[in-house]
Amino acid sequence: MSAGITLTGLGLLIVVAFAPAIIYLSWIRSSERYRTDPWGTILGLFAYGAFFATIVAAFVEAALVSVGTAASQAYPAPEFTLLNGNSTLGAFVLVLVFAPFVEEALKAYGVVRNDKEIRVVADGPVFGASVGLGFGFFETFLYGLTGYLAGGLLAGIALVLVRSVSSVLLHGSTTAMFGYGYASSKLEKNRGAAGGYYLLAVGMHSSFNVLASLGAITLALGYSSAVGGYADALGLLAAIAFAVFAIDHVVSVIHRTSFPAAGGSLRYNPPSIARRPPNPPAAGR
């Protein structure tokens, strides 16, 4: 353990990263109005996102960077320079293209592997959000740990808090939207919904990364550091707004699709009100 890290500081960083994620998780779970999924299922999905999807994604992305860098060095053609992880352009390709596809696929698998538990359409976004929030929690903790090592505990905590109102919500929202598409495909026989909503999740993820990287993109285009600083602040605010809007939309989708309905229908058909049998005809009529 680094001399700059203490067990108390590390524990505090874990708590600060975990608390918002578990609050969001409880909020999402309670958004289903007629039934809530068992905590065991929800926490299992959260753990999958945190400790499997996050770690595997890191290895896959590192392998892609390694292979891409080697290819760009062996074949110095313009198209291969896009894959060079040591270049600015290659780094942007990783963040804006490779990472969204890889991470959303791994998170989506967490929903698919629990498809037998999906009984109403709202379960899909709830399951997806659970996986995504787990992913966001552990990724945020790792970023916070890096900030702790580089600038101290307060820097690490500040980074965790910023990511908790941006990246964590974004990861929960993107996988929730895939979960909605997957549940619609499974219960409504809506062909193509799972694939379409996976691409939507990738697009949301990539768009968020563009906003979060606005300062770096501005600097890469040759603008001054002052302009880059303004772009960085603007991009951060826009990314937070994007994430908040996305999770609010997810909650509205869960509300709209959580009604119990035969056959998993997206539409709620209220139970018929028991009707009294017609009065018998009066005697003598």
C-alpha positions as CSV (number, residue, x, y, z in Angstrom):
1,M,0.0,0.0,0.0
2,S,1.3,3.5,-0.9
3,A,2.7,5.6,1.9
4,G,0.1,8.2,1.0
5,I,-2.9,5.9,1.6
6,T,-4.2,5.0,5.0
7,L,-6.8,2.4,5.8
8,T,-9.1,5.1,7.2
9,G,-8.8,7.1,4.0
10,L,-9.4,4.1,1.9
11,G,-12.5,3.1,3.9
12,L,-13.8,6.7,3.6
13,L,-13.3,6.6,-0.1
14,I,-15.2,3.4,-0.4
15,V,-18.1,4.7,1.6
16,V,-18.3,7.9,-0.4
17,A,-18.4,6.0,-3.6
18,F,-20.8,3.3,-2.4
19,A,-23.4,5.5,-0.6
20,P,-24.7,7.4,-3.7
21,A,-24.9,4.2,-5.8
22,I,-26.8,2.3,-3.2
23,I,-29.2,5.2,-2.7
24,Y,-29.8,5.3,-6.4
25,L,-30.3,1.6,-6.4
26,S,-33.0,1.7,-3.7
27,W,-34.7,4.6,-5.6
28,I,-34.8,2.6,-8.9
29,R,-36.0,-0.6,-7.1
30,S,-38.8,1.3,-5.4
31,S,-39.9,2.8,-8.8
32,E,-41.9,-0.3,-9.7
33,R,-45.3,0.5,-8.3
34,Y,-47.0,-2.8,-8.0
35,R,-44.2,-5.1,-7.0
36,T,-40.5,-4.7,-6.2
37,D,-37.8,-7.2,-7.1
38,P,-36.1,-9.1,-4.2
39,W,-33.0,-7.4,-2.8
40,G,-31.0,-10.6,-3.4
41,T,-31.6,-10.3,-7.1
42,I,-30.9,-6.6,-7.2
43,L,-27.7,-6.8,-5.2
44,G,-26.5,-9.8,-7.3
45,L,-26.9,-7.7,-10.5
46,F,-25.2,-4.8,-8.8
47,A,-22.3,-7.0,-7.8
48,Y,-22.0,-8.4,-11.3
49,G,-21.7,-4.9,-12.7
50,A,-19.2,-3.9,-10.1
51,F,-16.9,-6.8,-9.9
52,F,-17.2,-8.6,-13.2
53,A,-18.2,-6.2,-15.9
54,T,-15.9,-3.4,-14.7
55,I,-12.8,-5.7,-14.4
56,V,-13.4,-7.6,-17.6
57,A,-14.0,-4.3,-19.5
58,A,-10.7,-3.0,-18.3
59,F,-8.9,-6.0,-19.5
60,V,-10.7,-6.0,-22.9
61,E,-10.0,-2.3,-23.4
62,A,-6.4,-2.7,-22.5
63,A,-6.1,-5.6,-24.9
64,L,-7.7,-3.5,-27.7
65,V,-5.2,-0.7,-27.0
66,S,-2.3,-3.1,-27.0
67,V,-3.3,-4.7,-30.3
68,G,-4.2,-1.4,-31.9
69,T,-0.9,0.2,-30.9
70,A,1.0,-2.7,-32.3
71,A,-1.0,-2.7,-35.5
72,S,-0.4,1.0,-36.0
73,Q,3.3,0.6,-35.5
74,A,3.5,-2.4,-37.9
75,Y,1.3,-0.8,-40.5
76,P,1.8,3.0,-40.4
77,A,-1.2,3.7,-42.6
78,P,-3.6,6.6,-41.6
79,E,-6.5,4.2,-40.8
80,F,-4.3,2.3,-38.3
81,T,-3.2,5.5,-36.5
82,L,-6.8,5.6,-35.1
83,L,-6.0,2.5,-33.1
84,N,-2.7,3.8,-31.6
85,G,-3.5,4.1,-27.9
86,N,-0.4,6.2,-27.3
87,S,-1.7,8.9,-29.6
88,T,-4.3,11.6,-28.8
89,L,-6.5,10.5,-31.6
90,G,-6.3,6.9,-30.5
91,A,-7.2,7.8,-27.0
92,F,-10.3,9.6,-28.2
93,V,-11.3,6.5,-30.3
94,L,-10.9,4.3,-27.2
95,V,-13.1,6.6,-25.1
96,L,-15.7,7.5,-27.7
97,V,-16.0,4.3,-29.6
98,F,-14.4,1.2,-28.1
99,A,-15.3,1.8,-24.5
100,P,-19.0,2.4,-25.1
101,F,-19.4,-0.8,-27.2
102,V,-17.4,-3.0,-24.8
103,E,-18.8,-1.7,-21.6
104,E,-22.4,-1.7,-22.7
105,A,-22.1,-5.2,-24.1
106,L,-20.7,-6.5,-20.8
107,K,-23.3,-4.7,-18.8
108,A,-26.1,-5.9,-21.1
109,Y,-25.0,-9.5,-20.5
110,G,-25.8,-9.0,-16.8
111,V,-29.4,-8.4,-17.8
112,V,-29.6,-11.2,-20.3
113,R,-28.2,-13.8,-17.9
114,N,-31.1,-13.0,-15.5
115,D,-33.9,-13.1,-18.1
116,K,-35.9,-15.8,-16.3
117,E,-36.5,-13.3,-13.5
118,I,-38.0,-10.7,-15.9
119,R,-41.8,-11.0,-15.4
120,V,-43.0,-7.5,-16.4
121,V,-41.4,-5.0,-18.8
122,A,-40.3,-2.7,-15.9
123,D,-38.0,-5.5,-14.6
124,G,-35.8,-4.9,-17.6
125,P,-34.8,-1.3,-16.8
126,V,-34.7,-2.1,-13.1
127,F,-32.2,-4.9,-13.8
128,G,-30.2,-2.9,-16.2
129,A,-30.0,0.1,-13.8
130,S,-28.8,-2.3,-11.1
131,V,-26.0,-3.6,-13.2
132,G,-25.0,-0.2,-14.5
133,L,-25.0,1.4,-11.0
134,G,-22.7,-1.4,-9.8
135,F,-20.4,-0.7,-12.7
136,G,-20.5,3.0,-12.1
137,F,-19.8,2.5,-8.4
138,F,-16.7,0.4,-8.8
139,E,-15.3,2.4,-11.7
140,T,-15.8,5.6,-9.7
141,F,-14.0,4.1,-6.7
142,L,-11.1,3.2,-9.0
143,Y,-10.9,6.8,-10.4
144,G,-11.2,8.1,-6.8
145,L,-8.3,5.9,-5.8
146,T,-6.2,7.2,-8.6
147,G,-7.1,10.8,-7.5
148,Y,-6.2,9.8,-3.9
149,L,-2.8,8.6,-5.0
150,A,-2.1,11.6,-7.2
151,G,-3.5,14.5,-5.1
152,G,-4.5,13.2,-1.7
153,L,-7.7,12.1,0.0
154,L,-9.7,15.3,-0.7
155,A,-8.9,15.2,-4.4
156,G,-10.0,11.6,-4.5
157,I,-13.3,12.3,-2.7
158,A,-14.0,15.3,-4.9
159,L,-13.5,13.2,-8.0
160,V,-15.9,10.5,-6.6
161,L,-18.6,13.1,-5.8
162,V,-18.5,14.6,-9.2
163,R,-18.6,11.2,-10.9
164,S,-21.5,10.1,-8.5
165,V,-23.8,12.7,-10.1
166,S,-22.6,12.1,-13.6
167,S,-20.9,8.8,-14.7
168,V,-22.7,6.6,-12.1
169,L,-26.1,7.9,-13.2
170,L,-25.1,7.5,-16.9
171,H,-24.0,3.9,-16.5
172,G,-27.3,3.1,-14.7
173,S,-29.3,4.8,-17.4
174,T,-27.7,3.3,-20.4
175,T,-28.0,-0.3,-19.2
176,A,-31.6,0.4,-18.0
177,M,-32.5,1.4,-21.6
178,F,-31.0,-1.8,-22.9
179,G,-33.0,-3.6,-20.2
180,Y,-36.2,-2.0,-21.4
181,G,-35.5,-3.1,-25.0
182,Y,-34.6,-6.6,-23.9
183,A,-37.7,-7.0,-21.7
184,S,-39.9,-5.6,-24.5
185,S,-38.4,-8.1,-26.9
186,K,-38.9,-11.0,-24.5
187,L,-42.4,-10.2,-23.3
188,E,-43.9,-8.3,-26.2
189,K,-42.1,-10.2,-29.0
190,N,-40.9,-6.9,-30.2
191,R,-38.2,-8.1,-32.6
192,G,-35.1,-6.0,-32.9
193,A,-35.8,-4.1,-29.7
194,A,-32.9,-5.6,-27.8
195,G,-30.4,-4.7,-30.5
196,G,-31.9,-1.3,-31.1
197,Y,-31.7,-0.4,-27.5
198,Y,-28.2,-1.7,-27.1
199,L,-27.2,0.7,-29.9
200,L,-29.1,3.5,-28.1
201,A,-27.1,2.7,-24.9
202,V,-23.9,2.9,-26.8
203,G,-24.9,6.2,-28.4
204,M,-25.9,7.6,-25.0
205,H,-22.6,6.5,-23.5
206,S,-20.5,7.9,-26.4
207,S,-22.4,11.2,-26.3
208,F,-21.8,11.5,-22.6
209,N,-18.1,10.9,-23.1
210,V,-18.0,13.6,-25.7
211,L,-19.4,16.1,-23.2
212,A,-17.1,14.9,-20.5
213,S,-14.1,15.2,-22.8
214,L,-15.0,18.6,-24.3
215,G,-12.1,20.3,-22.7
216,A,-9.6,17.8,-24.0
217,I,-11.2,17.8,-27.4
218,T,-10.9,21.6,-27.5
219,L,-7.2,21.5,-26.6
220,A,-6.6,18.8,-29.2
221,L,-8.1,21.0,-31.9
222,G,-5.5,23.7,-31.0
223,Y,-7.4,26.1,-28.9
224,S,-5.8,27.8,-25.9
225,S,-5.8,26.4,-22.4
226,A,-8.1,29.2,-21.3
227,V,-10.7,28.1,-23.9
228,G,-10.1,24.5,-22.9
229,G,-10.8,25.3,-19.3
230,Y,-14.2,27.0,-20.2
231,A,-15.0,24.0,-22.4
232,D,-14.1,21.6,-19.7
233,A,-16.5,23.3,-17.2
234,L,-19.2,23.6,-19.7
235,G,-18.8,20.0,-20.8
236,L,-19.0,18.8,-17.2
237,L,-22.2,20.7,-16.5
238,A,-23.7,19.4,-19.7
239,A,-22.6,15.8,-18.8
240,I,-24.3,16.1,-15.4
241,A,-27.5,17.5,-16.9
242,F,-27.4,14.7,-19.5
243,A,-27.0,12.0,-16.8
244,V,-29.8,13.5,-14.6
245,F,-32.2,13.7,-17.5
246,A,-31.4,10.2,-18.5
247,I,-32.0,8.7,-15.1
248,D,-35.3,10.7,-14.8
249,H,-36.4,9.2,-18.1
250,V,-35.5,5.7,-16.8
251,V,-37.7,6.2,-13.8
252,S,-40.6,7.4,-16.0
253,V,-40.2,4.3,-18.1
254,I,-40.3,2.1,-15.1
255,H,-43.4,3.8,-13.8
256,R,-45.1,3.4,-17.2
257,T,-44.3,-0.3,-17.6
258,S,-44.6,-1.6,-14.1
259,F,-48.3,-2.4,-14.1
260,P,-49.2,-6.1,-13.8
261,A,-50.5,-7.2,-17.2
262,A,-51.2,-10.5,-18.7
263,G,-48.5,-11.7,-21.1
264,G,-46.1,-9.0,-20.1
265,S,-48.1,-6.3,-22.0
266,L,-46.7,-2.8,-22.0
267,R,-50.2,-1.5,-21.6
268,Y,-52.1,-1.7,-18.3
269,N,-55.5,-3.3,-18.5
270,P,-57.1,-2.6,-15.2
271,P,-58.9,-5.6,-13.7
272,S,-62.6,-5.6,-14.6
273,I,-64.8,-4.4,-11.8
274,A,-67.1,-7.1,-10.5
275,R,-70.5,-6.5,-11.8
276,R,-73.7,-7.4,-10.1
277,P,-75.9,-9.8,-12.1
278,P,-78.9,-8.0,-13.6
279,N,-81.9,-7.7,-11.4
280,P,-84.5,-10.4,-12.2
281,P,-87.6,-9.1,-13.9
282,A,-90.3,-8.0,-11.6
283,A,-93.1,-10.5,-11.0
284,G,-96.0,-10.1,-13.3
285,R,-94.0,-8.6,-16.2
